[in-house]
């Protein structure tokens, strides 16, 4: 493994259900796995309301970015997966709340389904943190760098 590659498990998110981590940081690049509207216990937040789910997705994405020393302003690319592509106009205001004036490159994909029937939206992101301003010093605070024992 590269010296500058770190696998990050975020304690406030549900444990990954498969062989992956929440975030990988490789040097200045940050790769966030797809976030859905799950709380730490793995329950869907927002029921069948795509706007409420999207708000939870962005909160989970925020936690991932912070764990890697980044913010939404550092995000260069997002991929949004929606069960119903027509929900794009409903979730865009939530997206704008979190990104503010930052406009990342973006792809929207309408999917037939997710790993769970109650999930309506999932978002993954790629960010880049300039090395001169990076708060990365020995690892981000509050992050488990080892996988949970039962992963």
Secondary structure, DSSP 8 states (H G I E B T S, - for coil): --TTEEEEEETTS---SSS--SEEEETTEEEEEEE-SB-TTS-BSSTT-HHHHHHHHHHHHHHHHHHTT--GGGEEEEEEEESSGGGHHHHHHHHHHHHTT---EEEEEE-S--SSTT--EEEEEEEE--GGG---SSS-TTEE-S--TT-
